[in-house]
Amino acid sequence: MPTLYNVIRRPLITEKGLGVKETEGTLVFEVAPDASKTAVKQAVEALFKVKVSTVRTANVVGKERRRGKFAGFRPDWKKAYVRLKAGEKLPEYVSNL
């Protein structure tokens, strides 16, 4: 049984993520690669005490990175866009930006 913190790894605090949060009421998280949409929904509802409307996920392919003549790849990861139901208060996990 995975814990909540194994499903949701961290919030993505980027310019795009904060813009989507303010305009659409959508939170953006990095999640476990094997996490399903229902697992993400249950984890967000339990962790932040809010009601979730929809969950969209995207698999992000790792980019190639070079150090001189040596090349490697960043790991693949999964991101989830979690839209809250209308009237729900957005949790504040970002401060001092």
C-alpha positions as CSV (number, residue, x, y, z in Angstrom):
1,M,0.0,0.0,0.0
2,P,1.7,3.2,-1.1
3,T,1.6,6.2,1.2
4,L,0.4,9.6,0.2
5,Y,4.0,10.9,-0.1
6,N,5.0,8.0,-2.4
7,V,2.2,8.9,-4.8
8,I,2.7,12.7,-4.7
9,R,6.4,13.5,-4.7
10,R,6.4,17.3,-4.8
11,P,4.5,20.3,-6.1
12,L,5.9,21.8,-9.2
13,I,6.6,25.4,-8.5
14,T,7.2,26.9,-11.9
15,E,5.9,30.0,-13.7
16,K,3.5,27.9,-15.7
17,G,2.3,25.9,-12.7
18,L,1.6,29.0,-10.6
19,G,-0.2,30.6,-13.6
20,V,-2.4,27.6,-14.0
21,K,-3.1,27.6,-10.2
22,E,-4.2,31.2,-10.2
23,T,-6.3,31.2,-13.4
24,E,-7.8,27.7,-13.5
25,G,-7.7,26.5,-9.9
26,T,-5.4,23.6,-10.9
27,L,-2.5,22.3,-8.9
28,V,0.5,20.7,-10.5
29,F,2.5,17.9,-8.9
30,E,5.3,15.5,-9.7
31,V,3.9,12.0,-9.0
32,A,5.1,8.5,-9.0
33,P,5.5,7.0,-12.5
34,D,3.1,4.1,-11.7
35,A,0.5,6.3,-10.0
36,S,-3.0,6.2,-11.5
37,K,-5.4,9.1,-11.8
38,T,-7.6,7.7,-9.0
39,A,-4.6,7.3,-6.7
40,V,-3.5,10.9,-7.3
41,K,-7.1,12.1,-6.7
42,Q,-7.3,10.2,-3.4
43,A,-3.9,11.4,-2.2
44,V,-4.6,15.1,-3.0
45,E,-8.0,14.9,-1.3
46,A,-6.5,13.3,1.8
47,L,-3.5,15.5,2.0
48,F,-5.0,18.9,1.4
49,K,-8.6,18.3,2.5
50,V,-10.1,19.5,-0.7
51,K,-12.5,18.0,-3.4
52,V,-10.9,17.2,-6.7
53,S,-12.8,17.6,-10.0
54,T,-10.5,16.1,-12.6
55,V,-6.9,14.8,-12.9
56,R,-4.8,14.9,-16.0
57,T,-1.5,13.2,-16.2
58,A,1.5,13.5,-18.6
59,N,4.6,11.4,-18.9
60,V,7.7,13.6,-19.4
61,V,10.6,12.1,-21.2
62,G,14.0,12.9,-19.8
63,K,16.3,15.2,-21.8
64,E,19.8,14.4,-22.9
65,R,22.5,16.1,-20.9
66,R,26.2,16.3,-21.8
67,R,29.3,16.8,-19.7
68,G,32.0,17.3,-22.2
69,K,32.2,14.2,-24.3
70,F,30.0,12.2,-22.0
71,A,26.3,12.1,-22.7
72,G,23.5,10.8,-20.4
73,F,19.8,11.2,-19.9
74,R,17.8,12.7,-17.1
75,P,15.2,10.3,-15.8
76,D,11.7,10.1,-17.1
77,W,9.0,11.4,-14.7
78,K,5.2,11.9,-14.5
79,K,3.3,15.1,-13.8
80,A,-0.3,15.5,-12.8
81,Y,-2.6,18.5,-13.2
82,V,-5.3,18.4,-10.5
83,R,-8.3,20.6,-11.0
84,L,-10.3,21.4,-7.8
85,K,-14.0,21.7,-7.7
86,A,-15.6,25.1,-7.9
87,G,-15.6,26.9,-4.6
88,E,-12.6,25.0,-3.1
89,K,-9.9,27.0,-1.4
90,L,-6.5,26.5,-3.0
91,P,-3.8,25.2,-0.5
92,E,-0.8,27.5,0.0
93,Y,2.3,25.4,-0.4
94,V,4.2,28.3,-1.9
95,S,5.4,31.2,0.2
96,N,7.9,34.0,-0.2
97,L,8.0,34.1,-4.0
